[in-house]
Amino acid sequence: MTVDVIGTFHVTRLSIPHLKNSAAGSIVVMSSLGGRFGYPNRSAY
């Protein structure tokens, strides 16, 4: 949980000042359905 959620938050938070200083920029956060819903008989990642 710490790496997946809080890590994404910190990276996004720290990138905002750099994006404000650039001419253009985007933040794209991606995940998979396995992380969102989970699958039976498979290990979590």
TORZA-528322 format. One line per field, with one value per atom (N, C-alpha, C): atom name; residue number from 0; x, y, z; residue in one letter. Coordinates in steps of 0.001 Angstrom, whole numbers, padded with zeros to 6 digits. Layout:
N
atom <- [CA | ...]
nr <- [NUM | ...]
c1 <- [X | ...]
c2 <- [Y | ...]
c3 <- [Z | ...]
rest <- [a | ...]
This chain:
45
atom <- [N | CA | C | N | CA | C | N | CA | C | N | CA | C | N | CA | C | N | CA | C | N | CA | C | N | CA | C | N | CA | C | N | CA | C | N | CA | C | N | CA | C | N | CA | C | N | CA | C | N | CA | C | N | CA | C | N | CA | C | N | CA | C | N | CA | C | N | CA | C | N | CA | C | N | CA | C | N | CA | C | N | CA | C | N | CA | C | N | CA | C | N | CA | C | N | CA | C | N | CA | C | N | CA | C | N | CA | C | N | CA | C | N | CA | C | N | CA | C | N | CA | C | N | CA | C | N | CA | C | N | CA | C | N | CA | C | N | CA | C | N | CA | C | N | CA | C | N | CA | C | N | CA | C | N | CA | C]
nr <- [0 | 0 | 0 | 1 | 1 | 1 | 2 | 2 | 2 | 3 | 3 | 3 | 4 | 4 | 4 | 5 | 5 | 5 | 6 | 6 | 6 | 7 | 7 | 7 | 8 | 8 | 8 | 9 | 9 | 9 | 10 | 10 | 10 | 11 | 11 | 11 | 12 | 12 | 12 | 13 | 13 | 13 | 14 | 14 | 14 | 15 | 15 | 15 | 16 | 16 | 16 | 17 | 17 | 17 | 18 | 18 | 18 | 19 | 19 | 19 | 20 | 20 | 20 | 21 | 21 | 21 | 22 | 22 | 22 | 23 | 23 | 23 | 24 | 24 | 24 | 25 | 25 | 25 | 26 | 26 | 26 | 27 | 27 | 27 | 28 | 28 | 28 | 29 | 29 | 29 | 30 | 30 | 30 | 31 | 31 | 31 | 32 | 32 | 32 | 33 | 33 | 33 | 34 | 34 | 34 | 35 | 35 | 35 | 36 | 36 | 36 | 37 | 37 | 37 | 38 | 38 | 38 | 39 | 39 | 39 | 40 | 40 | 40 | 41 | 41 | 41 | 42 | 42 | 42 | 43 | 43 | 43 | 44 | 44 | 44]
c1 <- [000822 | 000000 | 000869 | 001920 | 002777 | 003409 | 003971 | 004628 | 003613 | 002523 | 001562 | 000788 | 000330 | -000522 | 000289 | 000995 | 001724 | 002913 | 003540 | 004639 | 004178 | 003034 | 002465 | 002139 | 001594 | 001278 | 002527 | 003606 | 004829 | 005481 | 005533 | 006121 | 005320 | 004005 | 003150 | 003338 | 003344 | 003509 | 004836 | 005897 | 007216 | 007399 | 006603 | 006738 | 005970 | 005003 | 004169 | 004982 | 005942 | 006722 | 007478 | 007984 | 008702 | 007750 | 006566 | 005590 | 005106 | 004997 | 004588 | 005624 | 006907 | 007980 | 008181 | 007567 | 007742 | 006631 | 006859 | 005856 | 004620 | 004809 | 003689 | 004054 | 003057 | 003321 | 002032 | 002141 | 000983 | 001401 | 000470 | 000660 | -000292 | 000260 | -000540 | -000246 | -001265 | -001131 | -001861 | -001146 | -001728 | -001749 | -002700 | -002758 | -003400 | -003517 | -004147 | -005419 | -006219 | -007429 | -007083 | -005934 | -005512 | -005276 | -004760 | -004554 | -005844 | -006808 | -008063 | -009071 | -009204 | -010221 | -009643 | -008421 | -007814 | -008358 | -007588 | -007978 | -007810 | -008761 | -008644 | -007471 | -006857 | -005744 | -004511 | -004336 | -003141 | -002576 | -001258 | -000644 | -000860 | -000912 | -001044 | 000323 | 000293 | 001556 | 001540]
c2 <- [-001182 | 000000 | 001249 | 001234 | 002418 | 002757 | 001775 | 002034 | 002405 | 001664 | 001870 | 003176 | 003513 | 004693 | 005904 | 005774 | 006922 | 007266 | 006268 | 006533 | 007336 | 006975 | 007715 | 009144 | 009315 | 010650 | 011519 | 010974 | 011761 | 012120 | 011195 | 011487 | 012574 | 012467 | 013479 | 014830 | 014841 | 016085 | 016765 | 015988 | 016555 | 016977 | 016435 | 016802 | 018074 | 018470 | 019633 | 020923 | 021243 | 022467 | 022457 | 021305 | 021210 | 021403 | 020855 | 021019 | 022464 | 023143 | 024556 | 025421 | 025046 | 025813 | 025452 | 024398 | 023988 | 024567 | 024531 | 025056 | 024169 | 022887 | 021935 | 020720 | 020016 | 018816 | 018142 | 016874 | 016084 | 015090 | 014742 | 013668 | 012556 | 011379 | 010223 | 009115 | 008692 | 007609 | 006404 | 005303 | 004111 | 002958 | 002084 | 000854 | -000220 | -001388 | -002467 | -002915 | -003684 | -004209 | -005174 | -005845 | -006745 | -006009 | -004799 | -003994 | -003408 | -003233 | -002620 | -003637 | -004768 | -005750 | -007019 | -007359 | -008596 | -009800 | -010851 | -012076 | -013250 | -014164 | -015309 | -016199 | -016814 | -017758 | -017133 | -015851 | -015178 | -014318 | -014167 | -013376 | -011883 | -011130 | -009675 | -009096 | -007997 | -007336 | -005902]
c3 <- [000000 | 000000 | 000000 | 000792 | 000887 | -000452 | -001113 | -002391 | -003464 | -003550 | -004630 | -004503 | -003342 | -003182 | -002737 | -001649 | -001113 | -002009 | -002607 | -003536 | -004735 | -005295 | -006424 | -006010 | -004829 | -004329 | -004230 | -003651 | -003462 | -004792 | -005724 | -007037 | -007738 | -007690 | -008313 | -007635 | -006327 | -005567 | -005893 | -005989 | -006253 | -007712 | -008603 | -010017 | -010364 | -009562 | -009869 | -010028 | -009160 | -009378 | -010705 | -011118 | -012388 | -013564 | -013454 | -014528 | -014623 | -013503 | -013535 | -014235 | -014135 | -014761 | -016230 | -016705 | -018096 | -018965 | -020272 | -021211 | -021263 | -021099 | -021138 | -020298 | -019857 | -019076 | -018671 | -018376 | -017963 | -016897 | -016060 | -015093 | -015492 | -015741 | -016124 | -015112 | -014396 | -013428 | -013996 | -014136 | -014748 | -013750 | -013932 | -013153 | -014022 | -013485 | -014235 | -013513 | -014194 | -013552 | -012421 | -012529 | -011461 | -010158 | -010245 | -009052 | -008513 | -009376 | -008958 | -008431 | -009104 | -008727 | -008111 | -008476 | -007996 | -008744 | -008771 | -009456 | -008490 | -008460 | -007539 | -007927 | -006943 | -007110 | -007733 | -007589 | -008086 | -006969 | -006976 | -005921 | -006190 | -005124 | -005249 | -005635 | -006303 | -006648 | -006200]
rest <- [m | m | m | t | t | t | v | v | v | d | d | d | v | v | v | i | i | i | g | g | g | t | t | t | f | f | f | h | h | h | v | v | v | t | t | t | r | r | r | l | l | l | s | s | s | i | i | i | p | p | p | h | h | h | l | l | l | k | k | k | n | n | n | s | s | s | a | a | a | a | a | a | g | g | g | s | s | s | i | i | i | v | v | v | v | v | v | m | m | m | s | s | s | s | s | s | l | l | l | g | g | g | g | g | g | r | r | r | f | f | f | g | g | g | y | y | y | p | p | p | n | n | n | r | r | r | s | s | s | a | a | a | y | y | y]
